[in-house]
């Protein structure tokens, strides 16, 4: 009887420790990948390190490269750059109302499909893509950027990098 009580007490202590560990690991803040309740479907203003990229989990620090997807149900997903947004969309099919990106030249949030993209930017993930509002020579459309990103033809590819940067 004494052994059974000792085993039950040990089991209860172990369970209590596990529960305390789980509760202490979680925080009220936690990782923030999505903002809920954006029923106005407007850009969610963010500060550096306030949200993490929904694709790569990095803190969003360089706001000039950031992007957002706003869904019909009011969820806003955050990305540290446009390349991560493209990769995320490959595996997720949300009911999208808006896809927005910050621009390097005008520092505005614009529709990702209306932006023009550099291929040699110093973006957080070093894919080379950065949005600009005003079209200039050498910039590409969203559709071309998306296609190149999905094909892996970005600055992570050493042949592409050499071709684009060794001019």
HUNOR-V636157 format. One record per residue. N is the residue number from 1. RES is the residue in one letter. PSI is psi in whole degrees, 0 to 359 (none if undefined). Layout:
BEGIN
N&RES&PSI / N&RES&PSI
END
This chain:
BEGIN
1&X&318 / 2&X&321 / 3&X&321 / 4&X&316 / 5&X&319 / 6&X&318 / 7&X&318 / 8&X&318 / 9&X&316 / 10&X&315 / 11&X&315 / 12&X&321 / 13&X&317 / 14&X&315 / 15&X&317 / 16&X&319 / 17&X&317 / 18&X&316 / 19&X&316 / 20&X&319 / 21&X&314 / 22&X&317 / 23&X&325 / 24&X&332 / 25&X&324 / 26&X&148 / 27&X&164 / 28&X&322 / 29&X&295 / 30&X&185 / 31&X&139 / 32&X&104 / 33&X&341 / 34&X&143 / 35&X&125 / 36&X&151 / 37&X&20 / 38&X&65 / 39&X&345 / 40&X&349 / 41&X&44 / 42&X&161 / 43&X&134 / 44&X&116 / 45&X&135 / 46&X&158 / 47&X&156 / 48&X&137 / 49&X&10 / 50&X&324 / 51&X&160 / 52&X&153 / 53&X&131 / 54&X&341 / 55&X&305 / 56&X&354 / 57&X&4 / 58&X&150 / 59&X&141 / 60&X&109 / 61&X&318 / 62&X&89 / 63&X&334 / 64&X&348 / 65&X&354 / 66&X&160 / 67&X&160 / 68&X&145 / 69&X&128 / 70&X&126 / 71&X&165 / 72&X&324 / 73&X&7 / 74&X&8 / 75&X&137 / 76&X&120 / 77&X&143 / 78&X&147 / 79&X&141 / 80&X&347 / 81&X&168 / 82&X&328 / 83&X&321 / 84&X&322 / 85&X&314 / 86&X&315 / 87&X&321 / 88&X&318 / 89&X&337 / 90&X&329 / 91&X&358 / 92&X&143 / 93&X&66 / 94&X&162 / 95&X&90 / 96&X&133 / 97&X&316 / 98&X&146 / 99&X&118 / 100&X&150 / 101&X&150 / 102&X&145 / 103&X&145 / 104&X&327 / 105&X&319 / 106&X&352 / 107&X&36 / 108&X&160 / 109&X&123 / 110&X&164 / 111&X&132 / 112&X&331 / 113&X&347 / 114&X&351 / 115&X&161 / 116&X&147 / 117&X&133 / 118&X&154 / 119&X&358 / 120&X&30 / 121&X&161 / 122&X&61 / 123&X&164 / 124&X&320 / 125&X&358 / 126&X&35 / 127&X&335 / 128&X&353 / 129&X&134 / 130&X&142 / 131&X&141 / 132&X&149 / 133&X&323 / 134&X&126 / 135&X&135 / 136&X&167 / 137&X&139 / 138&X&350 / 139&X&153 / 140&X&163 / 141&X&168 / 142&X&314 / 143&X&319 / 144&X&318 / 145&X&315 / 146&X&314 / 147&X&314 / 148&X&320 / 149&X&313 / 150&X&334 / 151&X&355 / 152&X&16 / 153&X&68 / 154&X&188 / 155&X&354 / 156&X&336 / 157&X&119 / 158&X&329 / 159&X&319 / 160&X&316 / 161&X&314 / 162&X&316 / 163&X&317 / 164&X&327 / 165&X&346 / 166&X&44 / 167&X&none
END
